[in-house]
Amino acid sequence: MLRADVVQAHILPRAVSDVLGEAAAAGCNRGYSFTYGWALHRQTLLLWKVEDGLQATVRRLHLPEPPSGRCLVEVMPHNNSTAVTVLLCTGSGQLCVWLDANFPAPPYSQHVCVSANRGTRESSVVCALAASPAGSGSTLGFLAVVATADAALHLYHGSQNGIFPRQFHTPTAAAGPKPGVFGALGSVVKALYSEAFDPLHNVQRSGASAMAALQLQLLPLGGGRWKLLVLTPEALDC
């Protein structure tokens, strides 16, 4: 029976297996997205198509600064095109975007911020990342959502015209204004009624969770519409 490291050496391109062997002791970030494998070593992201095996072309994408913390990567091949869009977000909140990884150009780079009153360790600023192609015709484009430790969600829309970020969900915005006395009383009555008579009371929620996301999934619905699934320790919101 072949050892696991021997099998790995046979199914990975030589350039990748050499890097993984060198970086094994350092805990090299690696994973897969769609049909692509990736490995991050120092300031270089190695990217290859898994189904091509040993004959795979290995792309080398260079980061503007050394990454820190756990890194999240999304790879998006585009329909009817050879273009591949790559997003990488470090644990400390550095977002890098290569709109087409076939061209060795410097990435778009921006730091994802958390609220000033949230005390977080540098390695845990970013919790989850999800992305989906959003091009039309021959125009490349994508949507991406980054979840941060302060329970905020940051939306990014990118195309050949530029990459435009905006924070579209915060815990305070989700909480909304505090109800008055009569509003609070009505909420208590509704909660008691739901607990007694609604079989879905413990499944359905009236509002989004205020906890940081564990995982995100961005699903295209067609017609320029998407559904975002947000998994937190207490709920699955969409």
Disulfide bonds with the S-S distance in Angstrom:
none
